[in-house]
């Protein structure tokens, strides 16, 4: 009876041990397979190829150097993972390694090397915010041989060993960031020069201790600015009053949104078709029609520096016919270029560009000034020159990235 009970108990115990012990052994085997071999070894002026052979014998992992590998190594390692050991002994010679299936290939990471295709990986990157031309301009020299692309599109390819590939991708990611946007407010106005001083030499108001978004007064003699209120509201109000007296004219009041570092262009004016006669002979009709733009051109470039500073380059050009009644004679141009550094929201005022207009008028006694010969006694011709000052207010503001 006792023997009959012991038999089933032994069978159950045996099955229990098999079911519990077997999975543990399988897990241990898998863990050993995944674990990287460690190296404990010392080298002193050892040939690099011999050192790789010693490491291979100790770890049981095949390490195959190509024909470029050479030099000596002096180092000591204690229980260090295999790949960290390879990184250290190969770094001084500029070599790299790559694990291919069950062996490591060691060689020089140069595109001219025969084993470069085996040592390198290829990755394609689409740029979102900068061009490939900008990447090539900013890329360090020691990375350039690994990066290729067309400067006309936003796709580049990287062919490099894993370690360098990671560094290059990280560098490009830092470059490929959205550039800030800058909103530029511009007021372009013409004011009669003779009236500028008569209105008390104060056209704007500006206060250094106030908000940089508030308004200003410009003194023609010493360039003093004083803030008082909203610069556009108050300044435009003053201009409207001068416009009613025909002493000022607001030519443009645009807002422009531009990416940091990019150029924005404004033009306010008209196009005239002028007949150009280039013939020397009265009987030779060698004339052509030429289109000429006259008015106000403004080129703006704003580049953000840090969180609140903006480098602003302003290049205005004003052109006009010296005599509006005879536009085929002379076109006069004034231009300047200036660079400023402003805080976001501050206003730059450009002055000093003048526009002169010369016109001829004939005055006389009605009726008599139309009779031949007699009209010379009852009419006269006069010239009038009109001089106006061009004022440009530019206010750049950094826009939120959100």
Secondary structure, DSSP 4 states (H G I P E B T S, - for coil): -HHHHHHHHHHHHHHHHHHHHHHHHHHHHHHHHHSPPEEEEEEEEEEHHHHHHHHHHHHT-EEEE-TT---EEEEEEEEEEHHHHHHHHHHTTTEEEEEETTEEEEEE--TTSTTHHHH-EEEEEE-SSS-HHHHHHHS-HHHHTTEEE-TTSSEEEEEE-HHHHHHHHHHHHHHS-PPPEEEEEEEEEEEEHHHHHHTTS-S--B-TTS-TTB-----TTT----B-SBHHHHHHHHHHHHHHTTSEEEEE--EEEEETT-EEEEEEEEEEEEEEE--SSTT---EEEEEEEEEEEEEEEEEEETTTEEEEEEEEEEEEESSGGGTTS-EEEEE--EEEEEETT-EEEEEEEEEEEEEEEEEE-TTGGGSTTTHHHHEEEEEEEEEEEEEEEEEEEEPP--
